[in-house]
Amino acid sequence: MTTPTQTEALAVLTELCELAPDVRLGQLLAHLGFLGEDQTGRSLWDIDDEQLLAVLYHHRAELAARTKPADAVAVGTRS
Protein backbone atom coordinates (compact mmCIF):
# COMPACT_ATOMS: atom_id res chain seq x y z
CA MET A 1 0.00 0.00 0.00
CA THR A 2 1.28 3.43 -0.93
CA THR A 3 1.34 5.99 1.86
CA PRO A 4 0.19 9.60 1.35
CA THR A 5 3.82 10.73 1.66
CA GLN A 6 4.91 8.31 -1.06
CA THR A 7 2.06 9.42 -3.32
CA GLU A 8 3.06 13.06 -2.80
CA ALA A 9 6.72 12.25 -3.46
CA LEU A 10 5.82 10.53 -6.73
CA ALA A 11 3.76 13.55 -7.78
CA VAL A 12 6.68 15.90 -7.08
CA LEU A 13 9.00 13.53 -8.94
CA THR A 14 6.68 13.85 -11.94
CA GLU A 15 6.89 17.64 -11.65
CA LEU A 16 10.69 17.42 -11.60
CA CYS A 17 10.61 15.38 -14.80
CA GLU A 18 8.46 18.07 -16.40
CA LEU A 19 10.76 20.87 -15.21
CA ALA A 20 13.86 19.09 -16.57
CA PRO A 21 12.73 17.09 -19.61
CA ASP A 22 16.30 16.71 -20.88
CA VAL A 23 17.33 14.79 -17.75
CA ARG A 24 16.85 11.03 -17.87
CA LEU A 25 15.04 9.44 -14.92
CA GLY A 26 18.16 7.56 -13.80
CA GLN A 27 20.15 10.79 -13.84
CA LEU A 28 17.46 12.51 -11.79
CA LEU A 29 17.40 9.71 -9.21
CA ALA A 30 21.20 9.76 -8.94
CA HIS A 31 21.13 13.54 -8.51
CA LEU A 32 18.44 13.29 -5.85
CA GLY A 33 20.64 10.77 -4.05
CA PHE A 34 23.49 13.28 -3.97
CA LEU A 35 21.17 16.07 -2.84
CA GLY A 36 19.66 13.88 -0.16
CA GLU A 37 23.07 12.93 1.15
CA ASP A 38 24.11 16.59 1.17
CA GLN A 39 20.94 17.76 2.93
CA THR A 40 20.53 14.92 5.43
CA GLY A 41 23.95 13.34 5.78
CA ARG A 42 22.34 9.99 4.95
CA SER A 43 22.43 7.89 1.80
CA LEU A 44 19.33 7.56 -0.36
CA TRP A 45 18.92 4.06 1.06
CA ASP A 46 18.60 5.46 4.60
CA ILE A 47 16.54 8.59 3.95
CA ASP A 48 13.00 8.48 5.36
CA ASP A 49 10.13 9.21 2.99
CA GLU A 50 9.49 12.57 4.67
CA GLN A 51 13.15 13.54 4.25
CA LEU A 52 13.09 12.51 0.60
CA LEU A 53 9.95 14.56 0.09
CA ALA A 54 11.74 17.60 1.53
CA VAL A 55 14.66 16.98 -0.87
CA LEU A 56 12.22 16.73 -3.78
CA TYR A 57 10.51 20.00 -2.85
CA HIS A 58 13.86 21.73 -2.42
CA HIS A 59 15.06 20.59 -5.83
CA ARG A 60 11.72 21.54 -7.42
CA ALA A 61 12.09 25.06 -6.02
CA GLU A 62 15.62 25.29 -7.44
CA LEU A 63 14.52 24.15 -10.88
CA ALA A 64 11.49 26.45 -10.88
CA ALA A 65 13.70 29.41 -9.95
CA ARG A 66 16.01 28.60 -12.87
CA THR A 67 13.19 28.50 -15.39
CA LYS A 68 11.42 31.68 -14.27
CA PRO A 69 14.04 34.17 -15.59
CA ALA A 70 13.94 32.53 -19.02
CA ASP A 71 10.15 32.66 -19.03
CA ALA A 72 10.20 36.31 -17.93
CA VAL A 73 12.60 37.19 -20.75
CA ALA A 74 10.46 35.36 -23.29
CA VAL A 75 7.30 37.10 -22.06
CA GLY A 76 9.08 40.48 -21.96
CA THR A 77 10.15 40.18 -25.61
CA ARG A 78 6.61 39.83 -26.91
CA SER A 79 4.98 42.95 -28.29
C-alpha positions, -999 to +999 in steps of 0.1 A: +000+000+000+013+034-009+013+060+019+002+096+013+038+107+017+049+083-011+021+094-033+031+131-028+067+122-035+058+105-067+038+136-078+067+159-071+090+135-089+067+138-119+069+176-117+107+174-116+106+154-148+085+181-164+108+209-152+139+191-166+127+171-196+163+167-209+173+148-177+168+110-179+150+094-149+182+076-138+201+108-138+175+125-118+174+097-092+212+098-089+211+135-085+184+133-058+206+108-040+235+133-040+212+161-028+197+139-002+231+129+012+241+166+012+209+178+029+205+149+054+239+133+058+223+100+049+224+079+018+193+076-004+189+041+011+186+055+046+165+086+040+130+085+054+101+092+030+095+126+047+132+135+043+131+125+006+099+146+001+117+176+015+147+170-009+122+167-038+105+200-028+139+217-024+151+206-058+117+215-074+121+251-060+156+253-074+145+241-109+115+264-109+137+294-100+160+286-129+132+285-154+114+317-143+140+342-156+139+325-190+101+327-190+102+363-179+126+372-207+105+354-233+073+371-221+091+405-220+101+402-256+066+398-269+050+430-283 
